[in-house]
Amino acid sequence: MSQHMFKDLSAYPWTKNFTSNFIGIKSELNAIINLPLRELNENTWAGERPNYLDTSFHKNQAWKTYTFRFFGIDHVPNCKSCPLIYNLIQDIPDLVTVEFSMLEPDTHILPHRGYTDLVLRSHLGLIVPEGDLGLRVGDETRKWAEGEMIMFNDAAEHEAWNKTNERRVVLMMDFVNPDCGMTGKEVAQKIISETTDSHVLNIAPREHWLNWIEEGQFPLEV
């Protein structure tokens, strides 16, 4: 069962664009890592899914993301703040979602499944402390390493934990599974059209999401 959960990166040569730019990517992370949570139309981190978490940290901030692209929709202020990353993602067709993902100390993202097997997920390790942390997908567990990428099937049950005393940060990317024969835009439209995820639908109605996918960026005014 486990052999198909994590993917062989050699089948996806575009991943080298990110591992070879690790130093520049981490530099851009360090420049924005301590930004406070602000309005979503500004360059900002956003708290992620407190109902997924077991943590001693504040649940609304224990897992945060700094989004560059979400369902094919660019977050312009964040993209402008990290021009290297923005330029890299322009060169990769069908990247559906790209964001920094920060897991605070003593935080566990409980077992869950992603939206669809039409996408695969990759993590580029940026800040990976020593100690008890890891990612389980199906029945296989791996640890991140700084400057290295892992790829897995997000639709499989998975969980992640950081039981160290330091933050863990990765660059998280979802891209179209090449076996599905769809474009990134088509995959994003399908997910939004079918989802019942209250986290997404509480941010905006379905029709707004579909309009943003069509426009390719989030509105700059709220």
N, C-alpha and C positions, 0 to 999 in steps of 0.2 A: 504493500500500500504506500509506504513512505517514499519510494523512489521517484514518484512523479510530483511530490509536493514542492520540493525545491528544484529549480531549473538549472540547467547547464548554461552558464553565461556565454560560452563560445558560440551558441546558436544566435546570439543577439549582439553583434559586433558594435552597435551604437553605444553599448554600456561603457566601452573604453573612453568615449568622449567625456564621461563623468569621472571615472577613476583617474584618468590622466590629468584632470583639472581639480583634483581633490584640494590642493593647497589654496587655490583661488576661491573655490566654493566655501571652504571653511573660513577664509578671511571675510567673505561677505556675510556669513553667518555671525561671526564675532562682532561685526559692525552693528547688527540689529538685535542681538540676542537678548539684551536687557530692555528693549522697548516695552512700555506698558501696554495693557489691553486698551484699545481705543475704539472709536466708531469703525464699522466695517468698511467704510469708504476711504479710510486712511491707511497708511502703512502700519500694520498691527498684527500681533498674534491674536489668536482666537481660542477660547476654551473649547475643548472637545468632549462631548458625550459623558457627563459625570455619572450617568447610570451604568456605564460600562466599567467603572473603576472601583477598586478596593485600594484605599490610600489613607495615609495619615496626613497628607497634604490637603490644602483646600481643594475640594472636589471640582470646582469650576475652573481651576487653574493647574491641576495636577498633570493633565495631558493637554498640550497646546500645539497648534499648528500655525505656521506662517505661510499662507497660501499664495502661490504664483498662478496656478491654474486649477480649476475645480470643475469637473464635467465639461472640459473644453472651454471654460470661460476664464479669461485672464483677469487677474486682480492687478490693475494697472499700477497703483501706488507701490505695491510690494515688488512688482517686476522692475520698476524704475530704481528701486533701492538696491537691487542686486543684478546689475547689467550682465555680468558674466553668465549667471544662471539663465537669465532671460534669453540671451543669445544662444546658449546651448540648446534650450528646449525648442527654439525655432527650427533647429536643424534636424529634429527627430519627428518623423511623421507619426501621427496618431497617439501622441502623449495626451492622455485624458485628464490626469490629475498630477500636479507637481507641488510639493510643499515640504517645508521643514516640519519634522514631527519631534516634539520635545516631551520627554517623560521625566517628571521630577522624581527625586528620591522617594523610596518606599512607596512605589506606585505599581499597581498590577492592572493591566487591561484584561478584563475577564474574557473567557472563551466566547467567540462570536464568529459570524460569517460575513463576508463582503456581499456586495449587491449581486454580482454576476460572475460567471466564469468566462465572459467575453473579454475580460481584462486580466492581465497578470500584474503583480505588484513587485517593485524592487525597492530595496533600502540601500543607500550608500552611507556607511558609518562615518560620522563626523566627530562626535564626542562620545567616546565609549569608555566609561570608567571600569576599573578592575572590580571584580566581585561577582555577586549573584545577580545576573541579569541574562535575559535570553528571549528567544522567540520559538514558540512551538507551533508547528503547522501539521495537522493530522497527528501522526505518531512519531514525528521527527522534530528534534530540538536543535537549534543552532544559536551561536553567539555572534553578535556583530563584531567587526574589527574596523578600526579607523582606516579610511582609504580603500576599503573593500566593499563589494556589492554582493548582496544576495537577492534572489528572485524566487517568488513562490506563488502558489495558487491562492489568491485572496478569498475565493469562494469556499474553500475548505475551512473547517473550524480551526481557529488559531487564537493565540493569546500571547501577550508580551508582558514582561515584568522588569522592573528596575528596583532591586532591593539594596542598592548601594547608597552611599551618602552624597552622591553627585548626580547631576543631570545626565541623561542620555539623549543625544540628538542624532537623527538621521535625515537624509534627503529622501523622501518617500515619493515614488512615481508609479502611477498606474498607466499602462499602455495597452493598446488593443492586442488581444491574443491573435497572432497571425493566422491561426486555424479557423477563425470565425468568418473571414471574408467580408468584414464590415469596416467602415471608416470610423475614426474617432468620434466624429460628429454624430454618426448614426448610432453608435453605442451609447453616447451621452443622451441622445434623444430617447432611446429605448428605455434606459434606466429611469429617467425622469418621468416618462409617460406611464411607467408601470409601478413605480415605487409607492409604498405606503409608509415610508420612513418619516416619522413625526419630526425628527431632528431637522431634516431638509425642508419639509413642508411647513414647519413653524417659522423658518427664516423667510419664506415667500411662497405664494401659491404656485401651483404647477405651471400655470400659463406664463408667469414671470420667468421661471427657470427656462422654459422653452424659448422665450424671447431672448433671454441672455445668451443661450447657446447659439441662437441664430446670429446675434450681434457679435459674439466672440469676446465680450468683456462685461464685467459688472458695471452698473451705473456709478458715476463719480459723485452723484448727489443722492441724498437720502431724504 
